[in-house]
Amino acid sequence: MMAQVPVIVGAGPAGIRAAQVLVQAGLRSIVIDEAPKPGGQIYRQQPEGFTRDARKLYGFEHRKASALHDTARDLIASGQIDYRPNTLAWDADEQQLYVTCHGQHDAIPYQKVILATGATDRVLPFEGWTLPGVYTLGGAQIALKYQGCAIGQRMVLAGTGPLLYLVAYQYCKAGAQVLAVLDTSPFPKLRQGLQAFSADAGLIAKGIYYMAWLRTRGIPLMHGVATFCVNGNEAVESISWQTPQAAMQTLECDAVACGFGLRSENQLASLLGCDFVFDQQDQGWQPQVQAGGRSSLPNVYLAGDGMRIGGADMAELTGMECAYSVLQDLGIACEKKQVAQLARRITRGRKTRQCIDTMFAPPAHWLDAAADTLTLCRCEEICVGDVRQMLRDDPLSGLNRMKALSRVGMGRCQGRMCAAGASMLLAHEQGIALSAVERLRNQPPIKPIQIGRAACKP
């Protein structure tokens, strides 16, 4: 018989708040966490023995991080949730999730499942991006938060998105030397800033503070960067960039953190068969979400950045909303006023996010003039020229046929790192809109596991 216990995948802000609401209604959920401790990427906890002050670790958000950690700790210690750390959900079907923990394989049946799977960096290729010393912004942030170490001694941050300035601020506060911040987005127009400020004054004020704080420390903030590349033989030695108003400039450094915003981790939703739609705001395919975080499937719910990029505060709200939807669908009474209030706060948050995404949109034509020698898929070592030749031989190829013919997206990352660039390249070469590029079909395992375990589902 199918288990009646709700299952939550992810123990970040969305997953923990969802579990808390279910506990308050008398339901003990299973919480699957890929990390060793709850908190997600945004509020990642340090290993045992590390004692760095939370205010230095999480900045303005240290109270929110501590509150979430305390809630999770209480739920776990009291046995009110079945918390399973170090556990990867790598496949799913209509009845159960397939997970692995320390090499041990298991299947978890479910009646209702909340996917709070979070997000990862949107990566676009550039010359030198495979050199040792090049990190994603999220990877650089994890190194700082999780183990209190910097990715280099003289670092540059490049790309776009709010995370660019947050990570620069966090590294400077930690005592690291940040030489420059290179933003491919133009400096926000006054109208955009006013719209964002009216939507959420507090959030935008933080962003303004980060930029102003960096400027007062003499750190150059370059806006409208048209292109950049990392130079070096066996490791990062320098970064070169160009803006429309100036010639190419070069700065010596030993590490680069880059990212072009975030993308949702929605592979499990794909494997479960949820309907997807192209989201212009996120510039990618996202699960179709109905009222209350419900997916197109009656037993699958979506919360947090795994549903749509919104940040930690939005993740907490959507996690709670999903939990209330689960209760309603199970016939368990819940406070209608609270549900309505959550919906209003989420609507306001979406408006704020739309303003932010407009100001920090990823560069639409980043790969239009990419050299044939540029590595597009690092897992399979496929270059831009390989894909262009494939498209000359098969000009009507879609993204999934491109994968079959060129192996782009067939490596360890299963397209998590290269799909954005591959889609952008395909759209340009075929002269079509990005929204016309099909979604890359996901296949298990969504992340690398021991092949012997994958071959013998229970």
N, C-alpha and C positions, 0 to 999 in steps of 0.2 A: 504494500500500500504506500502511496506517495506521502512523504512526510508533511506534516502540517506546520512545521517550523519555518518562518520566513528566513531567507538567506540574503545576506548583504555582502556584496563583493566590493571591498575597499573600506579602509578604516581611517580615511581623512575626515575633513569637516562634514562632508555629506553623509558618509557612512555612520559616523559616531552619532550625529544628531538624529538620524533615522532610527538607529538602534535605541536611543534614549526615549523617543516617542513611543516605540513599540513596547518597551519595558514599562512605561507609565500606564500602558493599556493592558498590562499583564502578559505580554508575549515575550518569550525568550528566543532571540534570534541567533543564528549562526553568523559570525562576522569573519569573513576571509580577508586576510591582510598579507600582501606580498612582503611587507617590511617586518622587521623584528619587533617594532613598537608602533602603537597607533599614533596618528597625527597627519598621515599623508605626506606628500612632498612639501607642501607649504609649511606645515608645522612638524617637520621631521624631527624626531628626538635623537639625541646623541647616544652612543653606546654606553654601557655600564662603565663607571669610573671617570667619565667626562663630566666636568662640573662648571662649564662655562655659563655665565649669567644669562638668563632668558632675555633680559633687556638688550644685551649685545647680540644675542642669537637671532631674535625676531624683531628687533626695533620697535616701531610703533605698535606692532601687533602682539607684543609679548603677553599682554593680559588675555587676549583672545586665545593665544596658543596655550597658555597655562590653564585657562578655563576648560578648553577642549581636552587637554591631557588629564586634568583632574576628573572630568566626567568619565572619560574612558577608563581611567584607573579604578574608579569606584564601581563602574559596571562590571569590570573584569574581576575585581577582588571579591565582590559580593556574589559572583556566579550568576548574575542576571543576564549575561550574554555568554554564548559559547564562542570565545575569541580564539582564532586559529592564526597565529603569526607565522611568518616565513612560509606562507602557503600561496602558491601560484595557481589561479584558475586558468587553465590553458585550453580548455575546450568545453563546449556546452551543447545540450540538445533540449528537447521539449520536456524532459523529465528530470535531468540531473546535470550537475556541473562536475567536470573532471579536474582534479587538483593534484598537485604534487607538493610534498613537504619533506625537505631533507632527503630527497631521492625516493620517498615512499609515495606510491600512487593510491588514490582513493576516488570514489564517486560520491557526491553529496546530492541526494534527491531533494527536490523543493516543490512547494506549492506556489509560493510567491517569491520572486527574486528581485532585489533592488541592485541595479548596477551603478555603483559609485566609483567608477574606475579611473577618474581623474584625467590628467592631460600630460602631454610631453611637448618638447620643443618642436616648432616647425623649422625644419632644416632645409635650406636651399644651398646647392653646391657653389663653390667659388674656388678660384685657383689657390691651392695650398691647404684646402680644408681637411685633407687627410694627414697632414703633418702632425707628429707628436707635439703636444703643447697647444693644440686647438681643441677647445671644449665647447659644448653647448652652454647657454646661459644657465639652464637648469642644472647641468652637471657641475658647473662652477659653484652654484649656490649650495648644492648638496655637499660638495667638498668642504665648504666653509661651515655649514650648519652641522653636518654629521660628525666631522672629525676636527673641526677648527683649524683647517689648513688652507692655504692659498694655492691656486693653480700655477703660480709663477711669482717671480720677484718684481718684474716690470710688465704689467699686463695692459691690454687694450680690449675694450668691449665694443662689439659691432653688431649691426642688424637693426631691428626696430621693435617697438612694443614697450609697454610700461615696465616689463621686467628688466629691460636694459638699464634703466636708471636706478631701479631698486637694487639690483646686484652691484652696480658701481658704488652706490651709497654704502651697502653692507660691507663691501671689501675695504673701502676707505675707512669706515668706522672700526674695522678690525685691524687696521694698521698696514694694510697692503698698499702698494704703489700702483695706482691707476693712472696711466699716462694720457688716455683720451677715450672719449665715447663717440662712436661713429654711427649716426642714425640715418638710415636710408629714407626716412620720412621727412618732409619739409617741416620747418617750424610751424606749430599750429597757428592757424589764422585766428584773429580776434573773435570772429563769429563762432568758430568751433569751440574756442575756450569758454565763451560765455554760455553756450548751450550745455557744455559738459558741467560747468560750474553750477548752473541752475538745476541740473539733474541730480548732482550729489556734490555739494560744496566741500564736504569734509574729505572725500576721496580725492578730488582734484587738487585740493590744497596740499595734500601729502605729496602728490606728484610735483607740484610747483616747488615745494620745499626741497625735495631731492635734487631737482635741477639747480636751484639757487645755492644750495649747500655745496654742490660739486663745483659750481662756478666760483664761489668765494674761496675755494681751496686751490684755484688756478688750474682746474682740470678742463681742457678744451672739450666743448660739446659741439660736434659738427653735425649739422642738419642737412638734409637733401643730398646725402652721399650717393653718387650715381653708381659707383662700383668700388670694390676693394678686393685685395688679394693678399695672401700671406706668403712671405718669402722665407726660404731656408733650404738647406740640403738634407739634414737628418732630423732637424727640429726647427721650431719657430725662431727666426732671427729678426724679422721685421714685418711690418704691415704697410701696404701702400694703398692709397685711396684717392678718389677724384670726385670733385663736386662740379656742377655745371659752371660755376663762376671761377674756378681755379684749376691750375695744372695738377698733375699727379704729385702727391706728397708721400713721403716715406718716413716711418718712425721705427726706430729699433725697439724691440721688445722680445720677451721670451715666452709669452703666453697670450692667447686670444680666446675670449669667450664670445660666442655668437649665437644669434637666434632671431627668427622673424615672427615673433609671436608664439602662440601655443596652438596645438591641435588636440582634439579629443581622442582619448583612447577608447574607441568604440568597437573593437574587434569582436568582443563577446556578443554584443548586440547584433552584429552581422551574422555570427555563427548561429545564433538563436533564430534568425530569420526575421528580425524586425525590419519594417519598411524604412527606407532612407530617402531623404530629399536633399537637394543641393542648397546650402545655406549661403546666401550672398555675403552676409555679415562675417561669417567665419571662413569664407572662400574654400569650402569643402563640403563633402557629403556628411550629413549628420542624421542620426535616427529621428524618425518622425515622432514628435512628442505631442500628446494630447493633454487635456486638462489634468492637472494634478501629477504630472510626470509620468503618466501612463504611456506606454509604447503602443504599437499597433497590435501587440499580442496581449491577451487578457491577463497573463501572469508575470509579465516583465515590466519593470518600472525603471526609470532613468533619472539620475540625480547628479548634481555637481558638474564639474568640467567634462565628465565623460558624456554628458548629454549635450552641453553647449558651453563654451568658454564664458565664465562669468566671475571667476575669482573666489576667494575663500568665503567671504560673507554670503555670496549668492549660493555657494555650495551648502552652507549650513541651512539656509532657508529652503532650498529645493530638496535637501535630504529629509527635512521635517515634513515637507509637503508630500513627498512620496510615501512616507510612513503613514500619514493620515489617509492617503488614497488606499493603501493596503488595508487599513482598518475598515474603511468604508466598504471596500469590495469583499471583505470577510464578514460583513454584517455587524461589525463592532461599532458602537456609537462613539463619536468624537465631537469635540467642541466646534460647532459650525462657525462661530465667530472667529475663533483662532485660525481656522482654515481660510476664511475669507480675508483675514488680515495678512496672512502669509502670501496669498495670491496677489494682493495689492503691492506688497513690498517687493515681490519678485518682478512684477510689471515695471515698477520704478527702476529696479536694478537693471533690467534689460535695456531700458532707455539710456541709462548711464553707460552701459557697456557698448551700446551702438555708437555713442559719441566718441568713446575711447578708440574703438576699432576704426572709426573713420579717420581719426587723427594719426593712427599708427598702422595703417594698412600695409601688408607686405608688398614689395615692389612687383607690379604686375608683369613687367617686361625684363625681369632679371636675367633670363637665359636666352633672350632673343639673339644676342650676338656672341653667345658662348662659343669658345674655341672647341673644335672637334676633340682635342686632347683632354678636355676637362672631365674628370671622373664624375659620373652621375650616380652610379650605384657602387658604393665602396665595398659592400659585402661580396659582390660578384665581379668587381673590377671592370665595370662596363662604362665606357666613355660616351660622351655626347655624340661623337662621330659614329659610333656603333649603332646608336639608335637612329640617327639620320640616314645611314645606309639602309637599315632595316625598313624605314619608312619609304625610301626610294623604291625598294623592292616590293613593298606591300603598303602602298600609300593610304589605304583605307583602314589600316589597322587601328583597333581600339586599345585601350590601356591593358586589358587582360591578354589580348593577342600579343601586344608588345612584350608583356611579361613572358609569355610562352616562347616567343621567338628570340628574345634578347637576354632573358633571365633577369631583367631589371625587376626588383621586388621579390626575388626568389631566394634570397640569402637569409642570414640569421635574423635580420630585423623584419623580415616579411613585409617590406615596404613601409615600415613605420618611419624610416629616415629618408627614403628616396622617393616615395610616392608623390609628395608635393612637387618636387622638382621635375619628376617624370611627367606628371600631368601638365605642368606649365610648359615644358618643352613640346609635348605632343600638341597642345593647343596652338602654340605658335607655328609649328611646322605644318599643321593642317589648316591653319587660318580659321580656327573656330574659337568660340568662347570657352573659358575654363569650365563653365557649367555644362557644356556639351560633352566634356570628357567623362566617360563612364567611371563608375566607382571600382576601385581595385577590390576584387573579391578576396575575402579573408579565408584562410585555411588554418586548421590546427596543426601544430601547436602555435598559439599566438606569440609565444616567446620560447627561446630554446630550453628544452628539457632533455633528459636522458632518453635516447631513442628506444631503448628496451622497454622503458616504462610506457612510452606512447603507443607501442605496438600491442599492448595487452591490456586494454580497458577491462575492468571487472564486469 
